[in-house]
Amino acid sequence: MAETATIDRPQLSLWLEKGIGLAFPFLVALLVASLVLLLIGENPIDVFSLMFAESFGTQRRIAATLSAATPLLFTGIATAICFRSGVFNVGVEGALVIGGLCAAFIGFTLPAAMSVTLIPLAFGFAAIVSAIWLYIPGVLLARYEVDEVVSTLMLNFVAFGITGYLVNGPLLSEISGNNVTPLVHEAAQLRRLLPPSTLHAGFLVGVALVVIYGIWTRRTPSGFESALVGQSKRFSSAVGISIPTTIVLVMVLSGVISGMGGASHALGQLHRFADGFSPGYGFTGMAVALLGRNNALGIFLGAVLFGALASAGTTVQLFSDIPLDIVNIIEGTVMIFAVVELGRITLLRRRSGG
Amino acid sequence: MIVDQIIAASLTLTTPILLAAMGGLVNRQGGIVNIALDAKMLAGAFVAVIVSSATDGWFIAVLAAAIAGALIGYLYSLVITRANANMIVAGLGLNVLVAGMIGFVLNWVYDSSGTLRLPDVQRLPKFLPEFMYDIPVVGLALSELEPLTVFAWITVLVLPFLLANTRIGLWIRATGNAPQVARAMGISGRNVQDFSTAFAGFFSGLGGAHLALASIGLFNEGLTAGRGFIALAAFYFGRDRPIATALVCLLFGFLDATQIRMQTAGLPPKLIGTIPYLMVLVALCIAGWRNHRRKAVSS
């Protein structure tokens, strides 16, 4: 009896911790945003309810929110897949941009007669190139212990440089002026799900990936092993899990998902590649992964939440002239407090353990 | 003539990176990889323009920028050392947060999106006597020399001594390189790290002030253009040694200065811009490969 009780209790408190963990950073962010709003003499509750109405009020607004959440589904998973193995990959942004360019390239160079086969080709090419892109820092980390934070961060800037050069030079559209590639063929464009809004089929791909990610993390040996590597490297290698293989695997998977995210954004949203392709989807994806604690459902909710913020932010600026930057303030605070919370939990554990 | 211009431009463009890199390397010696240098530079530039316009004094503006940077750095450090936050994520979050705050203030208080142009912004003074401007080759660079550039290079020369021979320098290095030893010596690692992060913020703030006040005298949201990350690249490549890092900064400044000229020679500036980051990747690979081989030999 006593034993079952001790097994039950940590379970319950674990769930409680998880719940608080999800809500805490966001509550702090709302608090910070409220303070800012109070400072400028706005009623935070009014602003937040307006934002809520603007992101979930009508079917059209919900579609806009989900549309804004689409790239974040991809970048959230791509980040989480590495974070849960203790690999600090901050290169999702660069891989997404590279993937977007590759998909657009397939979309406008191959003959239009190939019709819908263009879409899987574009996704596949983007996934492969982005996977190779992140394979490099993965191998460097696995074999030579090259710090992955710095290498992936640097690769982001290299990605911006290369794509920026290509859209201003060799791949520049001849008809539409600056910094954009030509439009992809109509057949290569992803279908819009609710026509007036920009919500496109890429959202469904993203949701499918979230489900696959959830199954992979919970039901497959490699998903389990990679989580174990994140928990304890020494234990993992003691039970025979190859740490270098795991590192390379999660980096390549992260690249595949980032590349598909880029393809989805290029073929579904912009229908081309443009300079400034991503306003930091990779970094917001990091906030999403942290907020969702690398959990599939958590990532989905986190992505929708940030999508809502982004879609509400633009309209709130129109209606109440509250600067759009309030969204960045919330996002930054969430990122900071998402990791602060991790620290608090380990402190609590240590105290209760010792 | 062209040589004069390149020397002058390289020197000017090096200073902000150099200041931030000096702060960042001290921070990294103390065990914190400061990924939020860019945020502090941006904040420094913003504060510098506002204070310079309000007080009519460049020195106060520079000081205020440095203090603003140090304050943000200190808060960032508290999050890391007291609340055990992961420094990379917190740093990236801080970059987003600070950019958001500045954009918000810019939009709300000054009713402008992106650029802040204020009246009577005092720029950094050129202080050398005019007869020196006629010196061949370096004359142009001398004519544009201002106090912050001089201060940055003095720091480069003094910092090795400070790190090697003073108590606080030793504390910082001990905290970063041998935390157990530091603890055994009774050094409070957290306080030392807080100090080193505030120090990095102070210098990044100075770098930001230089960006805003050296020549243009206005603030723009894209003013730093990732220079905080270039500074990070510089001290990674310079392996946290002040003089080596300064030379790397000079190289990056030179690349920045020659970008436009290279464009006319047919080299795309966007690709030239990736050179600092590629250099760091190569340096990391070489260092990793060396470690790997050393381990293979010893085992």
Interface residues (C-beta under 8 A of the other chain):
Chain A: V36 I40 F88 V90 L140 R143 Y144 E145 V146 D147 V149 V150 S151 L153 M154 L155 F157 V158 G161 I162 G164 Y165 N168 G169 G280 F283 M286 A287 L290 P323 L324 D325 I326 V327 N328 I329 I330 E331 G332 T333 V334 M335 I336 A338 V339 V340 L342 G343 R344 T346 L347
Chain B: V33 I35 V79 A83 N84 A85 N86 I88 V89 A90 L92 G93 L94 N95 V96 L97 V98 A99 G100 M101 I102 G103 F104 L106 N107 W108 G226 F229 L232 A233 Y236 P268 K270 L271 G273 T274 Y277 L278 V280 L281 L284 C285 A287 G288 W289 N291 H292
